[in-house]
Amino acid sequence: MTHDHTRVQEFFGVRAADWDARFPDDGPAYAAAVAEMGLRPGDSVLDAGCGTGRAPTALRAAVGPRGTVLGADLTREMLAAAVRSGRDEVGALLLADVARLPLRPLCLDAVFAAGLIAHLSEPTTDLRELARVVRPGGRLALFHPVGRAALAARQGRRITPDDLRAEGMLRPLLAGAGWRLLSYVDEDDRFLALSVREG
């Protein structure tokens, strides 16, 4: 386990129990982002870095009962909170590193990743791993329920040009990992970058 993984686990582990209570109004933003992915009934989708499992309900609604919904997270406490909330009933939860997913190649139609990119220790390599498990033409949604400026203000910092979520940084990063950016939205109330798997 790398130092970055330990830091991520420590950060989220102590916040897991009250994570949902801290952000109680994010549900509609998650549902809207999932709706924009264009998922179809029967699709297979991964919530990468699923945390307490706020996306799987919307993902399940999109792919229906015949679809597959997986959630993967590095932090046991976050997955335990998802189980306590009953979110394991809409999809399978995996204790897994998104940089080394226990999934066969090309097995998914899409990946949803809320707040994940800021926590990737090797963004190009890690996004390439997500591409490995998605079929050509599949989708990747990088999402956050608030935009870059609002998140920076919440954290008491300023946006910098080297922010990975800045469009000028994100587009070549995705391209280097096998994704093509289709659309980019960065507003106060949401961030959503939709990409398609090349190849």
N, C-alpha and C positions, 0 to 999 in steps of 0.2 A: 504494500500500500504506500502511495506516495505521500509526501508532506501535504500536498494540495488536497488529497482525499481526506486526510486526517482533519485538516482545517475545515473543510466543507462539512464533514460529519459532526465536528464539534459545534460549528455555527448552527446547523439545523437541528441537531439532537436536542439542545437545550430549549429550542423554540417550538418543538413539534407539538407539545401538549396544547398550546393556545394559538397555534398558527391560524387556524380557521377563524377563531374569534377576533383576531387582529385585523382580518381582511374579510369581513362578513358580506360585503356588497359586490364581490368580484364575480359571482356566478353568471350574471348576464353577459359580462365581457368574455368569459370562457366560452359560453354557448355560442355567442356571435362569431368568435374566432373559429370554432369548430365548424360552424355552418359555412364559413367562407372556404374551407378546405376542399369542398366538393366530394366528400366521402359518399360512397354508395352502399346500399344494403349488401351485406355479405363481405365487405372489405375487412382486411386485417390491419389494425392500427396500434402503434406503440405510443404511450405517453412517457416520453424520456425525461427522467428526473421528475417523476410524478408527485413527489412529496406526499401530502396527505390525501391525494387522489381527488382533486377538485375538477379535473377534466373528464375522467372516465364515464360519468353519467351522461354528459353531452356526447361523448364519443360513442357510447352504446346506443343512444337514440339515433345517431347518424348511420351506424352500420347494422343496426337491427339485431334480432336474436340469432341470426345465422352468421353474423360477423364475429370477429375476434378482437377483443380489447385486452391489451397488456399494459401494465404499468411497471416501470423499473425505476428504482431509486437506490442510492448508495447508503442511505441513513435508515437504520432499523427503527428508530423512534418515529420517523415520519410514516413509514409503512404501518407501524403499530397504530398510529393515530388514524390512518386510513381504514384499518380493520375495525377499530372501535366505532367509526362512523358508518360501518356497513358497506363501504365502497368496494370491498373485495367481492361483493356479490354481483357487481356489474362487469368485472374483469379480473384477470389473474394478476397478482402483484408479485414482482420479483425483486429480491435483494440483489442488485447487479449494478456494475459500473457501465455507464453508457459508452465508455471507451473500449470495452471488451464484452459485448453483449453475448449472452448464451443462446444465440439464435442462428439458424442456418442462413446462408446468403439468399437474398431475393425472396424472402418469405413474407414481406409486409407490403401493403399498399400505401402506407403513410406513417409519418411520425409527427407527433405534436410535442412541442418542447416549450413549456412555460418557464421563463426566467432562467433557462439552462445555460445559455451561451456565456454569461458572465462567470460561470463556475467551471468552465472547461479549462483544464490545465494545458492542453495542447489543441486549440480549436480546430486547426485544419485536420489533424489526425482524427480527432473525435468526430467531426462532421463527416469525415470519410467513412468512419465506422457506421454511422447512421446510414450513409449511402449504401454500404455493403449489404444491409439487410432489407433494403427497399428495392422493389422491382423498377426497371426503367419506366419513366413516366409517372412514377409515384410522387407523392407530395411530402414536403417538410414545412411545418408551420412553426416559426420562431415567434413566440408570443410573450407579451407581458401586459397585465391589466392596466398599467399606466405607461405613458410615453417616457422617453428618455429625460426630458426636462423635468417632468413631474417627479420621476424617480430620483433624479439628482437632488432636487429640492427637498424631497422627503429624507434623503440621506445626508443633507447638509453639505453638498458639494456642487461643483459646476460641471456641465458637460464639457468634455475635451474632444478635440478632433480625432484622437486615437481610440475613442470608444468603439469597441467591436460592433456595436449595434448601429453605428453611423452608416448610412447607405454606402458611402465611398469606401469604407473599410469592409463592410459586410459582403458586398457584391463580389469582389475578387476572392475573398476568403471562401465563400460558397463555391465559386467556380473552381478553385483549386482542390475542392473536396468532392467534386462530381455533381454539384447542384447548379441550376440556373435560376436566378432570382426572377420571379414573375411579377410580384407586386410588393410594394413597400409603403407602410403607413406608420407614421410617428406623430401621434397627436397626444394631447394631455391625458385623454382617457383610455388610450391603448397604444400598443406597439404590435405590429403584425407584419412579418416578412414571410411571404409564401414563395416557395421554391419548388422546382420539379427536378426529379432525378434524371440526369443525362444518361445516354447510353442505350 
